[in-house]
Amino acid sequence: MKKYFVLDTNVLLHSPTCLSKFQEHAVVIPVDVIEELDKFKSHNDELGRNARAVIRVLDRARSTGSLASGAPINEVGGSIQVDLQPVCLLEHGMRNDTADNRILSVAYRLMREGHTVSFISKDANMRVKCDALGIPSEDFESDKVPAPDVLYAGWRAVECTEDHLATLSRERELELTIEGLNANEVVLLREQSNPKRTVLARPRRKLGDGRVLLRPFEQANDAFMGITARNLEQRVALELLTDPTISLVTMIGQAGTGKTLLALVAGLHLTVRKHLYEKLLVARPIMPLGRDIGFLPGSAEEKLLPWMKPIFDNMKFVLREKREPGEADKKMMELFKSGVVEIEPLTFIRGRSIHGHFMIVDECQNLTPHQVKTIISRVGHDTKLILTGDPYQIDNPYLDSQSNGLTYVAERFKDQEVAGHVLFTRSERSKLASIAVEVL
């Protein structure tokens, strides 16, 4: 049965390509949504670009049919139409002087006409109103991925025999059957007869039929810039972070688990000491991505300073050695003045090609999948990109733990040879911070 999907403005601004994802059903765009898109189209930010993209899709649809009665939008019979009929819901307790109510009333009228209707919105309040009116509603979920607590952790434990561990130690490789192992998913080999004896290994290549060739970790559990891994997850992270063959690493975890610190440790080690990369590039989105930062005084770097304080705190912790007053600040300023470390405003990243850099983007849970795609597509030759964040601390009102750009990328790249992932679950910031994560 053909279904009518009435779209809210925020869905189109979130995903400009969503119009063709409703299969054989009819997509209805209320005229108030067109008016709201018109207000955004002149903005020089992500929302403005998305609004213009949607308007171009609608304009192209006019050449294939009438938007009044329904123009074809895909090859399986789906259509798109713009609803211009006057609406009024005063008799049902809703005023018609707000765009939201007028948008809702389109779905309400179609439902009263006997059509099967679903209202699609990323605004929870709009979905609440729909429920009160008896209108079926849902979030736009085509780009949603599993929740972080069921997302793959980036490593798994596998039982093996003593002979297996001996073979791995002697030949530096081991063939095992492990079903569903992802490209760079770390394996914790645990001896069956002695569970305390464990060895960390990584897949060298897949052999088919669930068989995989494992190799031991390249790096010993040594200190990097004076920092040593405190748990298994951090050990896995450092292995992936320091491997130049892996171009993308996603790190997800709550506050205090060491995501940003480890990324900076690896970046400074590979850039300043090993000279594998020309620069360490650090970025943190100003919520939302693309918002103008001109209201702050100074250069672009100076405007970003308030947003970069968490990065500076971690960098000072890494750079301190003798713990003398001002020692870490002096070293940090030298790195910035020499150009070895740079702050990158994400507002201006579109159009860039970043080559030979170790790039860290913190707080990625506040970015949409489209915004993260924009960042990843800037990566050039010999650049390593690190994405970190906590999907349970999202400031973007239209994103959640399953639809943000960070978890989206972690899921989509899980079986790519160039990507690795780590899910952090244990806080190491301090005893107080660990308790706070658990009880508050």
N, C-alpha and C positions, 0 to 999 in steps of 0.2 A: 504494500500500500504506500502510495506517495505521501511523504511527510513534509510539512512546512517548518523550516527552521528560520526563526526570526532572530537576527543578529544584533547585539548591542554594539555600540561604538568601540568599546574597549577591546572587543574581540578582534576587530579589524585593525586597530592600532597595535595590538599585540602580535598578530600574525597576518600580514598582508596577503599571504598565499592561501588563507583558509577558505576562500570562496569556492575553490574547486575541490574541496575535500568532503563534500556531503553526498557523494555518489549520485544516485538517480533521483534524489529529492530536490525540493524547491527551496531556494534561499531567498528570504524576504528581507529587504533593507528598508526600514521606515524612513520617510523623508527627513525626519529630525536627525537621523544618523548622518545623512548626506550634509545637512546644515552643520553638524558638529565637525565632520571631516573638513568642511570648507574653512572652519576657523583654525584648524591645525595645519592646513596645507602650506602656509607661508612660513611656518616655524623652521628654523635652521638647526633641527636636532633630529633624534631618532623618530620621535612621534610625527614630525613634519614629513620626513621621508616615507614613513609607512602610510601616512594619509595620502600622499601623492601617488604611491604605488597602487593603493586601492582605487583611487579615482581613475587611474589609467586602465585598470582591469575593467571597471564599469564602462568606461568610454569605448574600449575594444568590444565589449559585449553588445553594444548598440548595433554594430555592423553585422551581427549574426541573428538579430531578432529584436523584438520590442521589449524594453525594460518594463513597460506598463503591464504586459500580459505574461512575460517570462521569456528571457533570452537564453539560449543554450550556453552552459558554462563549462561543460566537460563532455567526454565522449561516451558516457554511459547514461545519458538522458537527464542529467541534472540541469536545473535552470535557475536564473536569478531575475528578480523583479524588484522594482522600487515602488513602495506603497505610498500613495498620495492621498488616500481617502481621509476625510475629516473624522476625527474621533472625539469622544467625550465619555468620561467615566464618572461624572459627578453623581449619578444615581447609585453608584457602587462605592461611594465614600472616597474617591480619589479626585483631586483637582486636576484640571488639564492645563495648568499654567506652567508646568515644568516639562522639560524635554524628556526626562526619564519616564514620567507617567504617560506621555503621549506615545513613546516607543512601546511601553508595555501594552497600551491599549490596542495596538495593531495585532499583537498575538492574541489578546483577549477576544477581539472581534472575529478573527479567523477561527478561533475555537468555537465561538457561538454559531458560526456558519456551518459547523459540522466537520471541519478539517482536523486532521491529526497534527497537532502543533507542539513544538518544543522551543522554548526561549533560551538562547545561548548568551551567557554573560559571565564575565570574570569578576563582576561586582556582586559580593555576597548579599548586599542590601536589596539589589534588584531581584535576586533569586528568592529572597524572603517575601518580597511583595508578590511575586508570582505564586508562591505557595498559598498566600492569603486569598488570591483571586482564583485558585484552582488551576493555574496554568502550569503544565510540566516545564521544568527548567533544569539546566545543567551548565557546568563549567565547560569551557572549550578544552578538550582533553586529548586532542590528536598528538600533541607534543609532550604529553605527560609520560614519565618513566616511573619505575618502582620507587617506593618510599626509601629514604636513606637507610632505614634499619633493615630492609630486605635487599638493598642494592649490594652487588657483590663487593666483598671487602678488599679485594686486591691480593689476597693470599688465602691458602687453605692448608689444613693439616692432613697428611696422608700417612697411614701406617705402612711400615716396610720391615724387611728382615735385616739382620746384622750383615748378611752377605751383600745386600743392596748398598748399605752405607760403605762397606769396604770397597765395593766396585766403584762407587762414586769418588771415593778418596784416591783410589789407585789410578783410575783411568780418566778422571775429571769429567765423566759423563755417565749417565745411567738411563736405560730405557725402562719405562713403566707404563702401565695402562691406567690412565686417569681420565674419566669421561668428563667432557664439557670444560676442560681447562682452557682459559682464555690466553691470549697471545703472550702477555707479560705477567701473568698471574703467578705469584711466588708460591712455592710449595714448601711447607714445613714437614720434612721427613722425620717421622718419629718411630724409633725402633720398638717393635712389638714386645720383645722380652724385657726391654729396659726403657720405659716411656720417658725417663729423664734425659735420655740421649737423643738429641735432635740435630738436624743439619738443614740449613736453608739452601734451597736450589731454585733455579729459574728454567723455564722451558727454552731449549735451544732451537728446536723445531718440532713440528707435529709430523708424525709418521703415518697417520691414518688409522681408522678403526679404534680411536681412543688412545692409541699409543703415542707417547711423547718422549722425546730425548731431553733429559734434564742435565743441567750443568750447575756446579756450585757457585755461590756468590763470588763476584770478582773482587769485592772490597772486604777486607777484614774489619772487625768491629773496632776500628781505631778512631781516635778523636779527629774531628775536622774543625779547624779554627778553635780548638780547645773544647769543642762540644762533642759529647759521646751519646749515642742512642741509649735511652733509658728503658725502653721496652721493645717488644717484637715489632710493633707497628712502626715505630721510629726507625728501627733497623731496616725494615723493608723500604721505608721512604728514602733513606739515605742511599740505598743501593740503586733505586730508580733515579734519584735526583743526580747522582754522580755518573750515570751512564750516558755518554754523549750520543749513543745510538738511539736513545729514546727521546723523541722531539717534544712530546707532550706528557705532562704528569698532572693528574688531578688529585687533590688532597682534600678530603671532607672530614670534618670533625668539630666537636664543640669547643668552646673557649678553653684555652690552656693546654690543649693537646700537643702543641708544638709545631703546627702547620707552617706558620709564617717564619718562625725561628729556623726550622730546618731548611726551608727554601732559601733563606738568606745565607745560612751557613754554607750550603752547597754552592750557591751563586758566588759568594766571595772566594771560596776555596778554588773553584774552577776558573774564575776570572782573574783574581789578584795573584794567586800562588801558582796555578797550573797554566794560566794564560791560554786556556782553550777557547775562551770567548773574549771579544773585544771590550764589551761593556756589560755591566749589570744594570738592567732596566727595571725599575720598580713602578708599578701603577696600582692605583686604588680607585674604584669608581666613586665619583660624586653622585649621590643618589638623586635622580636617576642619571644614567649615562647620557651625556650630551647637554646637561644643564649648564647655562652660561655661568662662568666663574668671574666675570668682569666686575662684580660688585666689591671684590676684595682688592686692596691696593697692591701695587708692585707687579713684578713679572709673573708669567704663568707658573714658574716654580714657586715663587713667594706666595701666590694665591693658593697653591696646593698644600703649603706647609701644615695648616691646621688638620687637613685630612690625612696627612702622612705621619702623624705623631706615633701611631702604633708601629709603623715600620722603623722609625728612628729609635724607638725604645728597644726593639729587638736588635737593631744593628749595633747600638751602644753596648748591649750585653755581650754580643759576639766579639766586639773589638777590644774590650777591656782585658788587660793582662796583669798589670801591676796594681790595678785598682786605685791609681792615683787620681785625685780630683781633676776633672777636665781632660783626662787622658783619652777616653773614648771619643769625646766630642772633637778633639783635635784631629784624631785619625779619620773620623767620619768626614770632617770638613775637607781634609786633604784629598779623600777619594772623590768627593763631589767637585772640588776645584780642578782636579786632574782630568775629569770627565770619565773616569772609570765607572762611577756610579751615577745614574741619571734618574730623574723623576719624569715620568711620562703622563701628560694629561690625556686620558682616554677620549676626551672631547674631540681631540684633533687627530686621532689615530687613523681615521678613514683615509684611504689613499696612500698610506705609507707602505713601504716594503722594508722590513726589519731584518737585516742580515748579520750573522755572527754575534748575536746578543744572547745573554741569559736573561730571560724576561719573566718577571713575577707579577701576576695580577691577583691582588688580595681581595677578599670580600666579594667573590664572583656570584654568590647566591643572590645578589641584588640585580643581576643582569638577566635579560631575557635570552632564550636560545638564539634569537636572531642577532642580538648584540655580541654574544660570545662568538658566534660564527664570524662576525665582522672582525673581531680581534684575532682569531685563529687564522683567518685568511690573510692577515698582514705578515705572518711569519715567513721569512725568506730562508735562504740557504744558511746552514750551520747555526740556526737559532733554536734555542730550547725554551719552551713555554711552560710555566708552572701556574696552575689555577688553584686557588685555595678558597675555602669559605665554610660557613656553617649554615646549612639549609634550614635550620630551625631558628635562625635570627635574621629574618627577611624584613626589610623596610619597604620594599615595593608592594603597594596594596594589591596588585594584580598578579602576584607570583606566590607560589607556595613551595613546600619541600619537594614536590614532584614535577613542577613545571618551570623551575628556575634553570638558568643556563648552565650552572655548574653540574648538577645531577644529570641534566640532559646530555652533556658532553661525556661525562663519565660512563653513562650507559651506552651511548652510541659508539664510543671508541674502544669498548672493552676488548674487542678481538682484533684490534689493529696493531700491527707489528711496531709501529712508531709510538705507541701510547702505553702508559702505565697508570695505575690507580691505587690509592691507599685510603682506607676508611679508618679514622682514628676513634677510639672509644675510651681511652684512658687519659685523664688530665694529669699533666706533670708540672704545671705552673707552680703550685704550692699546695700544701695540705689544706689551707683555707679555701683556695680556688676549687680544689677537687670536691670538698664538702659542699660548696655552694652549687656546683653543677648538679649534684645528686639531690639536694634537699630543697632547693629554691625553685 
